[in-house]
Amino acid sequence: MKERVLQVLRDYKSAVDYEKETALISGGIIDSMEWVELIEKLEKAFQVTIPLEQLTAENFNSADAIVALMEELTKNA
């Protein structure tokens, strides 16, 4: 799962060290427009819909947080 998430992230914006970064959203590394695009790419890659209540900076600030979210959503799909 982690490798799939990292691949989506790297395909989207390759200049970021996703394995170390913990403030993707709150640090402005991914801005609001990019966040929307990233959500779409994740939803397509994992065939899930991310509920509005899950669209928080905490769920998207790091690759590990995104992995946890995708694991939760795909487990319930």
C-alpha positions in Angstrom: 0.0 0.0 0.0 2.7 2.5 1.0 4.6 2.0 -2.3 1.4 2.6 -4.3 0.7 5.8 -2.4 4.3 6.9 -2.8 4.1 6.2 -6.5 0.9 8.4 -6.9 2.6 11.2 -4.9 5.8 11.0 -6.9 4.0 10.9 -10.2 2.0 13.9 -9.1 4.9 16.1 -7.6 8.3 14.5 -7.8 10.4 17.2 -6.2 9.2 16.3 -2.6 10.8 13.9 -0.3 7.5 12.1 0.8 9.3 9.7 3.1 10.5 12.5 5.4 7.9 15.3 4.9 5.3 15.7 7.6 3.7 19.0 6.6 2.6 18.6 3.0 -0.6 20.6 3.5 0.0 22.7 6.6 3.4 23.6 5.4 2.1 24.7 2.0 4.1 22.2 0.0 0.9 21.1 -1.6 -1.5 24.1 -2.1 -5.2 24.0 -2.1 -5.6 23.5 -5.9 -2.9 20.8 -5.9 -4.6 19.1 -3.0 -7.8 18.8 -5.0 -5.9 17.3 -7.9 -4.1 14.9 -5.5 -7.4 13.8 -4.0 -8.7 13.0 -7.5 -5.6 11.0 -8.3 -5.8 9.0 -5.1 -9.5 8.3 -5.6 -8.8 7.1 -9.1 -5.7 5.0 -8.2 -7.4 3.3 -5.2 -11.0 3.3 -6.6 -12.4 5.0 -3.5 -14.3 8.2 -2.7 -12.8 10.2 0.1 -15.6 11.5 2.3 -15.6 15.2 3.1 -15.0 14.6 6.8 -11.8 12.9 5.9 -10.4 15.8 3.9 -8.3 17.2 6.7 -4.7 18.4 6.8 -3.9 15.7 9.3 -5.0 13.0 6.8 -2.8 14.5 4.0 0.3 16.0 5.8 2.5 13.0 5.2 2.7 9.9 3.1 2.1 7.7 6.2 -1.1 9.6 7.0 -2.3 9.1 3.4 -1.4 5.4 3.5 -3.4 5.1 6.7 -6.4 6.8 5.1 -6.2 4.7 1.9 -5.9 1.5 4.0 -9.0 2.5 6.0 -11.0 3.4 2.8 -10.0 0.4 0.8 -10.8 -1.9 3.8 -14.3 -0.5 3.9 -14.8 -0.5 0.2 
